[in-house]
Amino acid sequence: MNERDERADDETTPSNDEPPAQTDHDETDETDADADGDSRSLGVGVVTVATDRAIGNDVAGETIMTLLKKDGHEIVIREHVETEHDQVQSVVSRLLDRDDVDMIVTGGATSVEPDDITIEAVEPLLEKELTAFSELFTTLSYDEVGTRVIGARTIAGVADGIPVFCLPGNEPAVRLGLEGIILPEIHHLLTLARATDDDADPGSDGEGDDLEVEGANGDEADVSADESESKSEPVDDEGDRDDLETETEREGN
């Protein structure tokens, strides 16, 4: 797949950025989302990777930022780097160390051209890969571009509790990845990714308390059983002595 040709085609394709009319059902959904805490603003680090364009004419990067802001998120940092493996890896690694970054989205250099190195640079940084993301992206892309999707590559994963998504560097792919997959699931995914950190206290979710209560009851039951056995031992010993005396008398007779 030639990303440069795709970008040229994409830029000449009109797009409708006007949001759909809001209905009562939409308002209800937004209210429910607010109640569940799923509409909170996230801090996002955006990285575009390309040699043939600068940050001033980076259509894919602008699309990423526009869609994220439209969904209520904050762009805390935007980086534009050339297609150089170590540079891409260093930038993403630096974003992972920031306290104000909740999610990282990269765009560009993910295809199979010789200088497409984003996936190779980012993959070693991921602790857990989200393989379903690439599979779903491929499925949805096939509906749009057919078999040309064979040349498209994506990757997503989690590192240090931060979801990382690497998208192709063309506007349709960015829209598909963000609107079709990432934005609808990012809050749930972030909750899962940080569950270990949030639940570090064993009693924070009540499970620890239940475990302690169960253990306490079990210990009390064991103690009661031991005490019962201890109380019955003298009776057993006395019976043994009676049996021994009876047997001795029989031998004497």
C-alpha positions as CSV (number, residue, x, y, z in Angstrom):
1,M,0.0,0.0,0.0
2,N,1.4,3.4,-1.0
3,E,0.5,5.8,1.8
4,R,1.6,8.8,-0.1
5,D,-0.9,8.1,-2.9
6,E,-3.6,7.4,-0.3
7,R,-3.0,10.7,1.4
8,A,-3.3,12.5,-1.9
9,D,-6.6,10.7,-2.6
10,D,-7.8,11.3,0.9
11,E,-7.1,15.1,0.8
12,T,-9.3,15.4,-2.3
13,T,-12.1,13.5,-0.8
14,P,-14.7,15.8,0.9
15,S,-15.6,14.9,4.4
16,N,-18.6,15.8,6.5
17,D,-17.4,16.9,9.9
18,E,-20.8,18.3,11.1
19,P,-22.0,16.3,14.1
20,P,-25.4,14.5,13.8
21,A,-28.4,16.1,15.3
22,Q,-28.7,15.3,19.0
23,T,-31.8,13.4,20.1
24,D,-33.3,12.7,23.5
25,H,-31.7,9.3,23.3
26,D,-28.3,10.8,22.8
27,E,-28.8,13.1,25.8
28,T,-29.8,10.1,27.9
29,D,-26.6,8.2,26.8
30,E,-24.5,11.2,27.7
31,T,-26.1,11.5,31.1
32,D,-25.5,7.8,31.7
33,A,-21.9,8.2,30.6
34,D,-21.4,11.1,33.0
35,A,-23.0,9.1,35.9
36,D,-20.6,6.2,35.2
37,G,-17.6,8.5,35.0
38,D,-16.9,7.4,31.4
39,S,-16.8,10.9,29.9
40,R,-13.8,12.2,31.8
41,S,-11.2,14.0,29.9
42,L,-8.0,12.1,29.3
43,G,-4.5,13.5,28.6
44,V,-3.2,12.3,25.2
45,G,0.2,12.3,23.7
46,V,0.1,12.4,19.9
47,V,3.1,11.4,17.8
48,T,3.2,11.6,14.0
49,V,5.9,9.8,12.1
50,A,6.8,10.9,8.6
51,T,9.7,12.2,6.5
52,D,7.7,13.6,3.6
53,R,5.7,16.1,5.5
54,A,6.1,18.5,8.4
55,I,3.9,19.3,11.4
56,G,2.4,22.2,9.5
57,N,0.9,20.1,6.7
58,D,0.3,16.9,8.7
59,V,-3.3,16.0,7.8
60,A,-3.3,12.8,9.8
61,G,-1.9,14.5,12.9
62,E,-4.5,17.2,12.7
63,T,-7.2,14.7,12.3
64,I,-6.1,12.8,15.4
65,M,-6.1,16.0,17.4
66,T,-9.4,17.1,16.1
67,L,-11.2,13.8,16.9
68,L,-9.6,13.6,20.4
69,K,-10.6,17.2,21.3
70,K,-14.1,16.6,19.9
71,D,-14.5,13.7,22.2
72,G,-13.5,15.9,25.2
73,H,-9.8,14.9,25.6
74,E,-6.8,17.1,26.1
75,I,-3.7,17.0,23.9
76,V,-0.9,17.4,26.5
77,I,1.9,17.0,23.9
78,R,2.3,16.6,20.2
79,E,5.5,15.3,18.6
80,H,6.5,15.0,15.0
81,V,9.5,12.8,14.2
82,E,11.1,11.4,11.1
83,T,11.0,7.7,10.3
84,E,14.0,6.7,12.4
85,H,13.6,3.7,14.7
86,D,15.5,4.9,17.8
87,Q,14.0,8.4,17.6
88,V,10.4,7.0,17.5
89,Q,11.1,4.6,20.3
90,S,12.7,7.3,22.4
91,V,9.8,9.8,22.0
92,V,7.1,7.2,22.8
93,S,9.2,6.0,25.8
94,R,9.4,9.5,27.1
95,L,5.7,10.0,26.8
96,L,5.1,6.8,28.8
97,D,7.1,8.4,31.7
98,R,4.9,11.5,31.9
99,D,2.3,11.7,34.7
100,D,-0.1,13.7,32.6
101,V,-0.4,11.2,29.7
102,D,-3.2,8.7,29.9
103,M,-3.1,7.5,26.2
104,I,-0.7,7.6,23.3
105,V,-1.7,7.7,19.6
106,T,0.8,7.6,16.8
107,G,0.1,8.1,13.1
108,G,2.3,7.1,10.2
109,A,5.0,4.7,9.1
110,T,3.1,1.5,9.8
111,S,2.9,0.0,6.3
112,V,5.5,-2.3,4.6
113,E,7.7,0.3,2.9
114,P,11.4,0.1,3.9
115,D,11.2,3.2,6.2
116,D,7.9,2.2,7.9
117,I,9.4,1.4,11.4
118,T,6.8,2.7,13.9
119,I,5.5,-0.8,14.8
120,E,9.0,-2.2,15.2
121,A,10.0,0.8,17.4
122,V,6.9,0.7,19.6
123,E,6.3,-3.0,20.0
124,P,9.3,-3.6,22.5
125,L,7.8,-1.0,24.8
126,L,4.5,-2.7,25.2
127,E,3.9,-5.0,28.2
128,K,0.7,-6.4,26.9
129,E,-0.4,-6.4,23.2
130,L,-4.0,-5.8,22.2
131,T,-4.2,-8.2,19.3
132,A,-7.9,-7.8,18.9
133,F,-7.4,-4.1,17.9
134,S,-5.4,-5.0,14.8
135,E,-7.8,-7.8,13.9
136,L,-10.8,-5.5,14.2
137,F,-9.1,-2.7,12.4
138,T,-8.3,-5.0,9.5
139,T,-11.9,-6.2,9.4
140,L,-13.4,-2.7,9.3
141,S,-10.8,-1.6,6.8
142,Y,-11.7,-4.4,4.5
143,D,-15.2,-3.0,4.3
144,E,-13.8,0.3,3.2
145,V,-10.8,-0.6,0.9
146,G,-11.2,-4.3,0.1
147,T,-8.1,-6.4,-0.4
148,R,-5.8,-3.4,-0.3
149,V,-5.9,-3.7,3.5
150,I,-3.3,-6.5,3.1
151,G,-0.6,-3.8,3.1
152,A,-1.9,-2.0,6.3
153,R,-0.4,-2.7,9.7
154,T,-1.4,-1.5,13.1
155,I,-0.5,-2.4,16.7
156,A,-1.9,-1.5,20.1
157,G,-1.0,-2.4,23.6
158,V,-0.5,-1.3,27.2
159,A,2.7,-0.1,28.9
160,D,2.8,1.2,32.5
161,G,-1.0,1.3,32.5
162,I,-1.1,3.5,29.4
163,P,-2.8,2.3,26.2
164,V,-0.8,2.9,23.1
165,F,-2.2,2.9,19.6
166,C,-0.2,3.0,16.3
167,L,-2.3,4.0,13.3
168,P,-1.5,4.4,9.6
169,G,-0.7,7.9,8.5
170,N,-3.8,8.7,6.3
171,E,-6.9,10.5,7.4
172,P,-9.5,7.7,6.7
173,A,-7.4,5.2,8.7
174,V,-7.1,7.6,11.6
175,R,-10.9,8.2,11.6
176,L,-11.6,4.5,11.4
177,G,-9.2,3.7,14.3
178,L,-10.3,6.5,16.6
179,E,-14.1,6.7,15.9
180,G,-14.7,3.1,15.2
181,I,-12.6,1.4,17.9
182,I,-10.5,3.6,20.3
183,L,-12.8,6.3,21.5
184,P,-15.8,4.1,22.2
185,E,-13.6,1.8,24.4
186,I,-10.8,3.9,25.8
187,H,-12.4,4.5,29.2
188,H,-13.2,0.9,29.8
189,L,-9.7,-0.1,28.5
190,L,-8.0,2.3,30.7
191,T,-9.9,1.0,33.7
192,L,-8.8,-2.5,33.0
193,A,-5.2,-1.4,32.3
194,R,-5.0,0.3,35.7
195,A,-7.0,-2.1,37.7
196,T,-3.9,-3.5,39.5
197,D,-2.8,-0.1,40.6
198,D,-6.2,1.0,41.7
199,D,-6.9,-2.2,43.6
200,A,-3.5,-2.4,45.4
201,D,-5.3,-2.3,48.7
202,P,-6.7,-5.8,49.3
203,G,-9.7,-4.4,51.1
204,S,-10.4,-1.6,48.5
205,D,-13.1,-3.6,46.6
206,G,-14.5,-5.6,49.5
207,E,-12.9,-8.9,48.4
208,G,-10.1,-8.6,50.9
209,D,-12.6,-8.0,53.7
210,D,-14.6,-11.1,52.7
211,L,-11.4,-13.1,52.6
212,E,-10.5,-12.0,56.1
213,V,-13.9,-12.8,57.5
214,E,-13.9,-16.2,55.8
215,G,-10.4,-16.9,57.2
216,A,-11.5,-15.8,60.7
217,N,-14.5,-18.0,60.7
218,G,-12.4,-20.9,59.4
219,D,-9.9,-20.4,62.2
220,E,-12.7,-20.3,64.8
221,A,-14.1,-23.5,63.5
222,D,-10.7,-25.2,63.7
223,V,-10.2,-24.0,67.2
224,S,-13.6,-25.3,68.3
225,A,-12.8,-28.6,66.7
226,D,-9.5,-28.8,68.5
227,E,-11.1,-27.9,71.8
228,S,-13.8,-30.6,71.3
229,E,-11.1,-33.2,70.5
230,S,-9.1,-32.1,73.5
231,K,-12.1,-32.4,75.9
232,S,-12.9,-35.9,74.6
233,E,-9.3,-37.2,75.2
234,P,-9.7,-37.9,78.9
235,V,-12.8,-40.0,78.3
236,D,-11.0,-42.0,75.7
237,D,-8.0,-42.5,78.0
238,E,-10.2,-43.6,80.9
239,G,-11.9,-46.1,78.7
240,D,-8.5,-47.4,77.5
241,R,-7.4,-47.9,81.1
242,D,-10.6,-49.9,82.0
243,D,-10.0,-52.1,79.0
244,L,-6.4,-52.7,80.0
245,E,-7.3,-53.6,83.6
246,T,-10.0,-56.0,82.4
247,E,-7.5,-57.7,80.1
248,T,-4.9,-58.0,83.0
249,E,-7.4,-59.6,85.3
250,R,-8.3,-62.2,82.7
251,E,-4.6,-63.1,82.2
252,G,-4.2,-63.4,86.0
253,N,-7.1,-65.8,86.2
